[in-house]
C-alpha cells in the first residue's frame, strides 16, 4: 500500500475527537457476542457497507470522488478491508456508491448493480472488482415491447394513469443473478395497479456477453428493500403485507414461509423485520378502534420460522436506539449513549 493511501485511510478512520465532529461509526459482531469498532468516517449523511463472498468489505462514503462519465458510474470515496474489517485502506480505484442500487459481489472480482439511465433501467457489470463497469439496457431485454405498450396504454388511460416499472436483483451463484420486473399503472393518488411481472435470469460468461432468460407472467413478488445489498451464500428474506418470504437461489423463486398473527382480532402488516440464524424479530402494525391514523405497534419473536410467535415490548429508549437483531437471532441490538460513550447493548430474547 502506498504511503499516501495509508495516510489518507488513517485520516478517514481516525475519530475527530478534537473537533467534536459528527461521525459515522461501523461496528462488527464477534462470536462472543461483543461488538468491536471497525471504523469511523466524518459526516452525518451515512455510509454504506458492501460485503463480498470472501473476506473483503467496502465502506462507501457520501463524498463524490468522480462524477459519472459515459457508461462509467459515479465513484465515491471508498475504504477497503481484506480481513473482515480488522484493517482498512483507502481504495482510489473502485467505483461504488449512489446512484448504483443493490450493488452485490458474485465473487471477489465480479460485481453487479442496478442504475437508472436516461433510456431506462441499466444492469451494471464489473469483472475486475468494481473498477470498470459495463452497462446493459435491462428494459430492452426484459420488456422489448415497452415502447408499443406505452403508446397503447396512454391512449387507453387518457392521462388518468402513468406507466411505471419496478426492478429487483439478487445473487444466485458466482456466474448467475436473478431478478424481477413489474409493470404497473400508477394513479394520480399514488395507488398502483400491477399489470404484469416478469422474471429474468442473467448468466455471466467469460469472454462473452451475459445471457438472459426471461419468463413472462409470473406471480407477483415482494418488492426489494431499497437498502438491500444481499451477499451470495447468505439467506435472503423479504416481506409483503403480513407475509414473510425466502428466496430459493437454486430455483430462483420466492417461497412463502410464514404470516404474522393478528393483534386484538385485527390483521397486522409488517413494518420492519430482522432475520437471524436461530430466530426472527418483526415489528407489526394494526388498526384499532378509533385509530385516526394511529396504529397498534407490536414486536414479535419466533424461533421456529413463524410457526409460533411471542409478543414483547420495548421501552421508548430501546425503540429509539433499535439497530436490529444479532446474527444468531438471539438478541436485540440497541444503540445507547451513556456518560458520553457510544455503546451497542445486546438484550437477550428469552
C-alpha positions as CSV (number, residue, x, y, z in Angstrom):
1,X,0.0,0.0,0.0
2,X,1.4,3.4,-1.0
3,X,2.3,5.7,1.9
4,X,-0.2,8.4,0.6
5,X,-3.1,5.9,0.6
6,X,-2.1,4.7,4.1
7,X,-2.1,8.2,5.4
8,X,-5.5,9.0,3.8
9,X,-7.0,5.8,5.2
10,X,-5.8,6.7,8.6
11,X,-7.2,10.2,8.4
12,X,-10.6,8.9,7.3
13,X,-10.8,6.3,10.0
14,X,-9.3,8.4,12.9
15,X,-12.0,9.8,15.1
16,X,-12.3,13.6,15.2
17,X,-12.4,14.0,18.9
18,X,-10.6,17.3,19.0
19,X,-13.1,18.9,16.6
20,X,-16.1,17.1,18.1
21,X,-17.3,16.4,14.5
22,X,-20.2,14.2,13.8
23,X,-19.1,10.7,12.7
24,X,-20.5,7.5,11.2
25,X,-19.4,4.5,13.3
26,X,-19.1,1.0,11.9
27,X,-19.2,-2.0,14.2
28,X,-18.7,-5.7,13.6
29,X,-20.0,-8.6,15.7
30,X,-17.8,-11.2,17.3
31,X,-18.7,-14.8,18.1
32,X,-18.6,-14.0,21.9
33,X,-21.5,-11.6,21.4
34,X,-19.4,-8.4,21.7
35,X,-19.1,-5.7,19.1
36,X,-15.8,-4.0,18.0
37,X,-15.4,-0.6,16.4
38,X,-14.3,-1.3,12.8
39,X,-14.0,2.2,11.6
40,X,-15.4,5.7,11.7
41,X,-15.9,8.4,9.0
42,X,-16.7,12.0,9.4
43,X,-20.1,13.3,8.3
44,X,-23.8,12.7,9.1
45,X,-25.1,11.6,5.7
46,X,-24.5,7.9,6.3
47,X,-22.1,5.3,4.8
48,X,-22.8,2.1,3.0
49,X,-21.2,-1.3,3.9
50,X,-20.9,-3.7,1.0
51,X,-19.8,-7.3,1.6
52,X,-18.4,-10.0,-0.7
53,X,-18.5,-13.8,-0.6
54,X,-14.9,-13.7,0.7
55,X,-13.1,-11.6,3.3
56,X,-13.4,-8.2,1.5
57,X,-15.6,-5.3,2.8
58,X,-16.1,-2.0,1.2
59,X,-17.1,1.1,3.2
60,X,-18.6,3.6,0.8
61,X,-18.8,7.3,1.9
62,X,-21.1,10.0,0.6
63,X,-18.1,12.1,-0.8
64,X,-18.1,12.2,-4.6
65,X,-14.7,11.4,-5.9
66,X,-15.6,11.3,-9.6
67,X,-18.8,12.1,-11.5
68,X,-20.2,9.6,-13.9
69,X,-18.7,9.5,-17.4
70,X,-20.5,7.7,-20.2
71,X,-21.0,4.1,-19.2
72,X,-18.9,4.5,-16.1
73,X,-20.9,5.3,-13.0
74,X,-20.1,7.9,-10.4
75,X,-17.4,7.0,-7.9
76,X,-17.3,7.9,-4.2
77,X,-14.6,7.7,-1.6
78,X,-14.2,4.1,-0.6
79,X,-12.4,2.3,2.2
80,X,-11.5,-1.3,1.7
81,X,-10.8,-4.1,4.1
82,X,-9.5,-7.5,3.0
83,X,-9.7,-9.1,6.5
84,X,-13.4,-8.5,7.5
85,X,-12.8,-5.1,9.0
86,X,-9.7,-5.6,11.1
87,X,-7.7,-3.2,8.9
88,X,-8.7,-0.7,6.3
89,X,-7.1,1.2,3.4
90,X,-8.3,3.9,1.0
91,X,-9.1,2.4,-2.4
92,X,-9.0,5.1,-5.2
93,X,-9.7,2.7,-8.0
94,X,-13.1,1.2,-7.2
95,X,-16.3,2.9,-8.4
96,X,-19.1,2.3,-5.9
97,X,-21.9,4.2,-4.3
98,X,-25.0,6.2,-5.5
99,X,-26.6,6.2,-8.0
100,X,-25.9,2.4,-8.0
101,X,-28.6,0.3,-6.3
102,X,-28.5,-3.2,-4.9
103,X,-24.7,-3.5,-5.5
104,X,-23.6,-7.0,-4.9
105,X,-20.5,-9.1,-5.5
106,X,-20.9,-12.6,-7.0
107,X,-17.2,-13.2,-6.5
108,X,-14.3,-11.1,-5.3
109,X,-14.0,-9.9,-8.9
110,X,-17.5,-10.0,-10.4
111,X,-20.0,-7.3,-9.2
112,X,-23.4,-6.3,-10.4
113,X,-25.7,-3.4,-9.7
114,X,-28.8,-1.6,-10.9
115,X,-28.9,2.0,-12.1
116,X,-31.4,4.4,-13.6
117,X,-30.5,5.6,-17.0
118,X,-31.9,8.0,-19.5
119,X,-33.1,5.1,-21.5
120,X,-34.5,3.1,-18.6
121,X,-33.0,0.7,-16.1
122,X,-29.5,-0.5,-16.6
123,X,-27.6,-3.6,-15.3
124,X,-24.0,-2.7,-14.4
125,X,-21.5,-5.5,-14.5
126,X,-17.8,-5.4,-13.4
127,X,-15.3,-8.2,-13.8
128,X,-12.4,-6.5,-12.1
129,X,-13.6,-5.8,-8.6
130,X,-15.8,-2.8,-9.3
131,X,-13.1,-0.8,-11.1
132,X,-14.6,-0.7,-14.5
133,X,-18.2,-1.3,-15.4
134,X,-20.2,-2.2,-18.5
135,X,-23.8,-1.3,-18.8
136,X,-26.7,-3.3,-20.3
137,X,-30.1,-1.9,-21.0
138,X,-32.4,-4.1,-19.0
139,X,-35.7,-2.8,-20.4
140,X,-34.7,-3.9,-23.9
141,X,-34.0,-7.4,-22.6
142,X,-37.0,-7.8,-20.2
143,X,-39.6,-5.6,-21.8
144,X,-38.8,-5.4,-25.6
145,X,-42.5,-4.4,-26.1
146,X,-42.2,-1.3,-23.7
147,X,-42.5,1.3,-26.5
148,X,-45.5,-0.1,-28.2
149,X,-47.2,-1.0,-24.9
150,X,-46.7,2.6,-23.6
151,X,-48.3,4.1,-26.6
152,X,-51.4,1.8,-26.4
153,X,-51.5,2.3,-22.6
154,X,-51.6,6.1,-22.7
155,X,-54.2,6.1,-25.5
156,X,-56.5,4.0,-23.3
157,X,-55.7,5.6,-20.0
158,X,-56.2,9.1,-21.3
159,X,-53.9,10.6,-18.7
160,X,-55.6,9.0,-15.7
161,X,-52.7,6.7,-15.0
162,X,-49.0,6.7,-15.6
163,X,-46.9,3.7,-16.6
164,X,-44.1,2.6,-14.2
165,X,-41.6,-0.2,-13.9
166,X,-40.1,-1.7,-10.8
167,X,-37.0,-3.8,-10.5
168,X,-35.2,-6.2,-8.1
169,X,-31.9,-8.0,-8.3
170,X,-30.4,-10.9,-6.2
171,X,-27.3,-13.1,-6.3
172,X,-27.9,-16.8,-7.3
173,X,-24.4,-18.2,-8.0
174,X,-20.9,-16.9,-8.9
175,X,-22.0,-16.8,-12.5
176,X,-25.7,-16.0,-12.2
177,X,-28.1,-13.3,-10.9
178,X,-31.9,-13.4,-10.8
179,X,-34.3,-10.5,-10.7
180,X,-37.9,-9.5,-11.3
181,X,-39.5,-6.5,-13.0
182,X,-43.1,-5.5,-12.8
183,X,-45.2,-3.1,-14.9
184,X,-47.7,-1.0,-13.1
185,X,-50.3,1.6,-13.7
186,X,-50.0,4.4,-11.2
187,X,-53.0,6.6,-10.4
188,X,-52.8,10.3,-9.5
189,X,-53.2,9.5,-5.8
190,X,-50.2,7.2,-5.9
191,X,-52.1,3.9,-5.9
192,X,-50.5,1.3,-8.1
193,X,-52.2,-1.4,-10.2
194,X,-49.9,-4.4,-11.0
195,X,-50.2,-5.3,-14.7
196,X,-47.6,-7.9,-15.2
197,X,-44.5,-9.3,-13.5
198,X,-41.6,-10.9,-15.4
199,X,-38.6,-12.8,-14.1
200,X,-35.2,-12.5,-15.6
201,X,-32.1,-14.6,-15.1
202,X,-28.6,-13.4,-16.1
203,X,-25.8,-15.8,-16.7
204,X,-22.3,-14.4,-16.9
205,X,-19.8,-16.0,-19.3
206,X,-16.1,-15.3,-19.6
207,X,-15.3,-13.6,-22.8
208,X,-18.9,-13.3,-23.9
209,X,-21.9,-11.1,-23.3
210,X,-24.2,-12.1,-20.4
211,X,-27.0,-14.4,-21.5
212,X,-30.6,-13.6,-20.5
213,X,-33.6,-15.9,-19.9
214,X,-36.9,-14.1,-19.5
215,X,-40.1,-15.7,-18.0
216,X,-43.4,-13.8,-18.7
217,X,-46.5,-13.5,-16.5
218,X,-45.1,-14.9,-13.2
219,X,-46.7,-14.5,-9.9
220,X,-46.2,-11.1,-8.1
221,X,-43.2,-11.0,-5.9
222,X,-42.3,-8.8,-2.9
223,X,-40.5,-5.6,-3.7
224,X,-36.9,-5.3,-2.8
225,X,-35.8,-3.3,0.2
226,X,-34.3,-0.1,-1.2
227,X,-31.3,-0.6,1.1
228,X,-30.9,-4.2,0.3
229,X,-27.4,-5.4,-0.7
230,X,-27.6,-9.2,-0.5
231,X,-24.5,-11.3,-0.2
232,X,-24.1,-14.5,-2.1
233,X,-24.5,-17.6,0.1
234,X,-26.5,-15.8,2.8
235,X,-30.3,-16.2,3.2
236,X,-32.4,-13.6,1.5
237,X,-35.8,-12.7,3.1
238,X,-38.5,-10.3,2.1
239,X,-41.9,-9.2,3.4
240,X,-45.1,-8.1,1.8
241,X,-48.1,-7.1,3.9
242,X,-48.2,-9.7,6.7
243,X,-46.3,-12.4,4.9
244,X,-42.6,-13.5,5.0
245,X,-40.8,-15.0,2.0
246,X,-37.4,-16.5,1.4
247,X,-35.6,-16.6,-1.9
248,X,-34.6,-20.1,-3.0
249,X,-31.5,-19.4,-5.1
250,X,-31.3,-22.8,-6.8
251,X,-34.7,-22.4,-8.3
252,X,-34.6,-18.6,-8.3
253,X,-38.1,-18.3,-6.8
254,X,-39.7,-17.0,-3.7
255,X,-41.1,-19.4,-1.1
256,X,-43.7,-18.1,1.5
257,X,-42.6,-19.1,5.0
258,X,-45.0,-17.5,7.4
259,X,-47.6,-14.9,8.2
260,X,-47.9,-12.6,11.2
261,X,-50.5,-13.1,13.8
262,X,-53.5,-10.8,14.4
263,X,-53.4,-8.3,17.3
264,X,-56.6,-7.9,19.3
265,X,-58.5,-9.5,16.5
266,X,-57.2,-7.1,13.9
267,X,-55.0,-8.1,10.9
268,X,-51.4,-6.9,11.0
269,X,-48.8,-5.8,8.5
270,X,-45.1,-5.8,8.8
271,X,-43.2,-2.5,9.3
272,X,-39.7,-3.9,9.8
273,X,-38.2,-7.4,10.1
274,X,-34.9,-8.8,11.1
275,X,-33.7,-12.3,10.4
276,X,-31.0,-14.3,12.3
277,X,-29.8,-17.9,12.1
278,X,-31.9,-19.1,15.1
279,X,-34.7,-16.5,15.3
280,X,-36.6,-13.6,13.7
281,X,-38.0,-10.4,15.1
282,X,-40.7,-8.4,13.4
283,X,-42.4,-5.1,14.1
284,X,-46.1,-5.1,13.1
285,X,-48.8,-2.5,12.9
286,X,-52.6,-3.0,13.2
287,X,-55.7,-0.8,13.1
288,X,-57.6,-0.3,16.3
289,X,-61.0,1.2,17.2
290,X,-61.0,5.0,16.6
291,X,-57.4,4.8,15.4
292,X,-57.5,8.1,13.4
293,X,-54.2,7.4,11.8
294,X,-52.6,5.9,14.9
295,X,-51.8,2.2,14.8
296,X,-51.1,-0.5,17.4
297,X,-47.4,-1.3,17.1
298,X,-46.2,-4.8,18.4
299,X,-43.0,-6.7,18.3
300,X,-42.9,-10.4,17.9
301,X,-40.1,-13.0,18.2
302,X,-40.1,-16.5,16.7
303,X,-37.6,-19.4,17.0
304,X,-39.4,-21.7,14.6
305,X,-39.6,-19.6,11.4
306,X,-43.0,-18.2,12.2
307,X,-44.9,-21.3,13.3
308,X,-45.3,-19.7,16.7
309,X,-44.8,-16.0,17.8
310,X,-44.1,-14.4,21.1
311,X,-45.0,-10.8,21.6
312,X,-42.8,-8.5,23.6
313,X,-42.4,-4.8,24.4
314,X,-39.6,-2.3,24.1
315,X,-39.1,0.9,26.2
316,X,-39.1,4.2,24.3
317,X,-35.3,4.5,24.7
318,X,-34.9,1.0,23.3
319,X,-37.1,1.7,20.4
320,X,-35.2,4.9,19.6
321,X,-31.9,3.1,19.6
322,X,-33.0,-0.1,18.0
323,X,-30.5,-1.4,15.4
324,X,-31.9,-4.8,14.8
325,X,-31.1,-8.4,15.6
326,X,-27.7,-10.1,16.1
327,X,-26.5,-12.6,13.5
328,X,-27.6,-15.6,15.7
329,X,-31.1,-14.2,16.0
330,X,-31.0,-14.5,19.8
331,X,-30.5,-10.9,20.9
332,X,-31.7,-7.4,20.1
333,X,-29.0,-4.7,19.4
334,X,-29.7,-1.2,20.7
335,X,-27.6,1.9,20.4
336,X,-27.1,3.8,23.6
337,X,-25.2,6.8,24.8
338,X,-24.0,6.5,28.4
339,X,-21.8,9.1,30.1
340,X,-20.6,10.3,26.7
341,X,-19.8,6.8,25.4
342,X,-21.4,5.2,22.4
343,X,-22.5,1.6,23.2
344,X,-24.2,-1.2,21.5
345,X,-26.2,-3.1,24.1
346,X,-27.5,-6.6,23.4
347,X,-30.7,-7.7,25.0
348,X,-31.2,-11.4,25.0
349,X,-34.5,-12.7,23.7
350,X,-35.8,-15.3,26.1
